[in-house]
Amino acid sequence: MAGLDELEGIVEAVAANVGPRVVRVGGNWRGGSGVVAADGAVLTNAHNVRGDDFDVTFADQRTAAGRVAGVDADGDIAALAVETRRIGAIEWAPPGAARVGSAVFAVTASGQGSRVTFGLVSSVARAFRGPRGRRISGSIEHTAPMAPGSSGSALVDRHGRLVGLNTNRAGGGFYLALPADAALRARFDALTRGESPSRPRLGIGVAPGPLSRRMRRAVGLPDREGLLVREVERDAAAARAGITEGDLLVSAGGRPLASVDDLHDALASDATAATLEIGVVRGADERTVSVELGSGGG
């Protein structure tokens, strides 16, 4: 029973220390949670944010007006500006605090106060789709049960330190959290300053690989792995490079393209580069174009 007594003590301490730092964002069934991660700033998921202004409810049921300071939709995080009064920011865990087998606690805000559940880390390398379809890699998979409205809540270690931001359900009793690492903290800090993320973008819509192959076969062209361009934004980077609807993109930055994720990975890998070399097949002809990269959210 000593183990159970110890666990009870940890849960009580987590509820007392972390509970006041987890808030309710919005209301009704569409609401979510958030974490006081800096003085006057709350960290939450981008998919919890609808509009620029909303109510934030604290554990003591105090309600304050909040506004969006910055949103990273592709990374599924947002920074909210709100008067946190004397509530100190949650402590961020050191690197490596969340390992497979580590005990973790999910702390969620609800209409009846804080909810604390216990679980274990089952993986630290899971991926899921963000609100706009981009793959988000390296998330923490855990087993601490969470009810609806838990996205944006805190995943903490036994010391009450933030190890992740609960984000998504993986199914089968597993849940996913964005790791509270140095990269997440830097992105959050930038959003609190109103600095929007800048990501390279081509300005195209593509069909997935299997559909691309079927469409090529339908017009008598040979099978080829790649992404079929369905639309091109006017004056976007792809249009300026001469990419048109119907082109098949077969490589980017020297990497073969078998899925949209491959293209996103190539763009992310060359995020600081001014250009990206893309292999293009038009009909039966193949060539390489140099795309001058723009930036934006998609």
C-alpha positions in Angstrom: 0.0 0.0 0.0 3.0 2.3 0.3 3.1 2.6 -3.5 -0.6 3.6 -3.6 -0.1 6.1 -0.8 2.8 7.6 -2.7 0.7 7.9 -5.9 -2.1 9.5 -4.0 0.3 12.1 -2.6 1.7 12.8 -6.0 -1.8 13.3 -7.5 -2.8 15.6 -4.7 0.4 17.7 -5.2 -0.1 17.9 -8.9 -3.8 18.9 -8.5 -2.8 21.6 -6.0 0.2 23.0 -7.9 -0.7 22.5 -11.6 -4.5 22.7 -11.4 -4.6 26.6 -11.0 -2.3 26.9 -14.0 -4.7 25.0 -16.4 -7.6 27.0 -17.7 -10.7 26.6 -19.8 -10.6 28.2 -23.2 -14.0 29.2 -24.6 -17.0 27.3 -23.4 -19.7 24.8 -24.2 -18.8 21.6 -26.0 -16.5 23.5 -28.4 -14.2 24.7 -25.6 -10.7 23.4 -24.8 -8.0 23.8 -22.2 -4.9 25.9 -22.0 -1.8 26.2 -19.8 -0.5 29.4 -18.1 3.0 29.0 -19.7 4.2 32.6 -19.1 3.1 35.7 -17.2 0.0 36.9 -18.9 0.1 34.2 -21.6 -1.7 30.9 -22.1 -0.5 28.1 -24.4 -3.2 26.0 -26.1 -3.9 24.2 -29.4 -4.6 26.2 -32.5 -7.7 24.1 -33.1 -9.2 25.5 -29.8 -9.1 29.0 -31.1 -12.1 30.4 -32.9 -12.1 34.1 -33.5 -9.8 36.7 -31.9 -11.6 37.2 -28.5 -13.0 34.7 -26.0 -13.4 34.0 -22.3 -10.8 32.2 -20.2 -12.0 30.5 -17.1 -9.6 29.7 -14.2 -9.7 26.8 -11.7 -11.3 29.2 -9.1 -14.1 29.9 -11.7 -12.8 33.4 -12.3 -13.4 34.4 -15.9 -11.2 36.9 -17.8 -11.3 38.2 -21.4 -8.6 36.7 -23.6 -7.3 37.5 -27.1 -5.2 35.7 -29.6 -1.6 36.9 -29.5 -0.4 34.4 -32.2 -1.4 31.2 -34.0 0.7 28.5 -35.6 -2.0 26.4 -37.3 0.4 24.0 -39.0 2.1 23.2 -35.6 -1.3 23.3 -33.8 -0.4 25.8 -31.1 -1.6 29.2 -30.1 -0.6 31.9 -27.6 -3.4 33.7 -25.8 -3.0 37.0 -24.0 -5.0 37.1 -20.7 -4.7 38.6 -17.3 -3.3 35.8 -15.2 -3.0 37.9 -12.0 -0.9 36.1 -9.4 -0.9 32.7 -11.0 2.7 31.8 -11.8 3.6 30.1 -15.0 4.0 26.3 -15.0 7.5 25.0 -14.8 8.8 23.4 -18.0 10.4 20.0 -17.6 14.1 19.5 -18.5 15.0 17.6 -21.7 14.4 13.8 -21.5 11.8 14.0 -18.7 9.3 12.1 -20.8 10.7 8.7 -21.7 8.9 5.4 -22.6 7.6 4.0 -19.3 7.6 7.4 -17.5 4.7 8.2 -15.2 2.7 11.2 -16.4 -0.4 13.1 -15.3 -2.9 14.9 -17.5 -4.4 18.0 -15.9 -7.5 19.3 -17.6 -9.8 22.2 -16.9 -13.5 21.5 -16.8 -16.7 23.2 -15.7 -16.4 21.5 -12.3 -12.8 22.4 -11.7 -9.5 20.6 -12.5 -9.4 16.9 -13.5 -6.2 14.9 -12.9 -5.6 11.5 -14.5 -2.6 9.1 -14.4 -0.9 7.2 -17.1 2.4 6.1 -18.7 4.3 7.2 -21.7 4.0 4.5 -24.4 5.9 6.2 -27.2 7.9 9.4 -27.9 7.9 9.3 -31.7 4.3 9.4 -32.8 2.9 11.5 -35.6 -0.5 13.0 -36.3 -2.2 15.5 -38.7 -2.5 19.1 -37.7 -5.6 21.2 -38.4 -4.5 21.9 -41.9 -3.3 18.4 -42.8 0.4 18.7 -42.1 2.1 15.9 -40.3 3.3 16.7 -36.8 6.1 14.3 -35.8 7.7 13.5 -32.5 4.6 13.6 -30.3 4.3 11.9 -26.9 1.9 9.0 -26.7 0.5 8.2 -23.3 -2.3 6.4 -21.5 -3.6 9.1 -19.1 -7.4 9.2 -19.8 -8.9 12.4 -21.0 -12.5 13.6 -21.5 -13.7 15.8 -24.4 -12.4 19.4 -24.0 -8.9 18.2 -22.8 -7.0 19.3 -25.9 -4.6 22.1 -24.8 -4.3 20.7 -21.3 -1.1 20.0 -19.4 0.8 16.7 -19.4 3.2 16.8 -16.5 5.7 14.6 -14.7 5.5 13.6 -11.0 7.1 16.9 -10.1 4.3 18.9 -11.8 6.7 20.0 -14.6 5.2 20.4 -18.1 6.4 17.6 -20.4 3.7 18.0 -23.1 0.6 19.8 -24.4 -2.3 17.3 -24.8 -3.5 17.5 -28.3 -5.1 14.5 -29.9 -6.6 11.1 -29.3 -4.7 8.2 -30.9 -7.5 5.7 -30.3 -7.4 2.5 -28.2 -7.0 4.3 -25.0 -3.9 6.2 -26.1 -3.5 10.0 -26.3 -1.0 12.3 -28.0 0.8 15.4 -26.6 3.1 17.9 -28.3 6.5 17.6 -26.4 7.2 20.6 -24.2 10.8 20.9 -25.5 13.0 23.9 -26.4 11.5 24.1 -29.9 7.9 24.4 -28.6 8.9 27.0 -26.0 10.7 29.1 -28.6 7.6 28.9 -30.9 5.3 29.9 -28.0 7.5 32.8 -27.0 7.5 34.1 -30.6 3.7 33.8 -30.8 3.3 35.8 -27.5 5.3 38.6 -29.2 2.9 38.4 -32.2 5.5 36.8 -34.5 3.8 34.5 -36.9 5.7 31.4 -38.1 7.3 31.7 -41.6 7.3 28.5 -43.6 8.2 27.9 -47.2 5.2 27.3 -49.5 4.7 26.5 -53.1 1.1 27.6 -53.5 -0.2 24.4 -55.1 -2.8 21.7 -54.5 -1.8 18.1 -55.3 -3.4 14.7 -55.6 -2.0 11.9 -53.5 0.3 9.3 -55.1 -2.2 6.5 -55.8 -4.7 8.9 -57.4 -1.9 10.5 -59.4 -1.0 7.1 -60.9 -4.6 6.3 -61.8 -5.1 9.7 -63.5 -2.0 9.2 -65.6 -3.1 5.8 -66.6 -6.5 7.2 -67.6 -4.9 9.4 -70.2 -2.4 6.8 -71.5 0.7 7.9 -69.6 3.0 5.4 -67.9 2.9 4.9 -64.2 5.3 7.1 -62.3 5.6 7.8 -58.5 4.8 11.4 -57.7 2.3 14.0 -56.9 -0.1 15.3 -59.5 -0.6 19.1 -59.4 -4.4 19.8 -59.3 -4.2 23.6 -58.9 -1.6 26.4 -58.8 -2.2 29.7 -57.0 -1.7 32.7 -59.2 1.6 34.5 -58.6 2.7 31.8 -56.1 6.2 30.3 -56.0 5.2 27.3 -58.1 3.5 29.5 -60.7 6.6 31.7 -61.0 8.8 28.6 -61.6 6.5 27.5 -64.4 4.8 24.6 -62.7 1.3 24.2 -64.1 -1.8 22.1 -63.4 -1.3 18.5 -64.7 2.4 18.4 -63.9 3.7 15.5 -61.9 6.2 16.4 -59.1 8.6 13.5 -58.7 11.3 14.9 -56.5 12.1 17.9 -54.2 15.5 18.8 -52.9 16.8 15.5 -54.2 14.2 13.4 -52.4 11.7 11.3 -54.2 8.1 12.3 -53.7 5.7 9.4 -52.9 3.3 11.3 -50.6 2.4 14.9 -49.6 4.3 14.3 -46.4 7.5 13.9 -48.5 6.9 17.3 -50.0 6.3 18.9 -46.6 9.4 17.3 -45.2 11.5 18.6 -48.2 10.1 22.1 -47.6 10.8 21.9 -43.9 14.3 20.6 -44.4 15.1 23.5 -46.8 13.3 26.1 -44.7 16.2 28.5 -44.7 17.1 28.0 -48.4 16.1 30.6 -51.0 15.3 28.0 -53.6 14.2 24.4 -53.9 14.9 22.1 -56.8 11.9 20.1 -58.0 11.7 17.3 -60.5 8.7 17.8 -62.8 7.3 15.4 -65.4 5.0 17.0 -68.0 3.5 14.3 -70.2 6.5 12.1 -71.0 9.1 14.9 -70.6 11.1 15.3 -67.4 13.0 18.4 -66.2 14.1 20.1 -63.0 12.9 23.6 -62.0 14.3 25.9 -59.4 11.5 27.3 -57.2 12.2 30.6 -55.3 10.5 29.9 -52.0 7.9 32.2 -50.5 6.6 31.9 -46.9 3.2 31.5 -45.3 1.0 29.1 -43.6 0.2 26.5 -46.3 
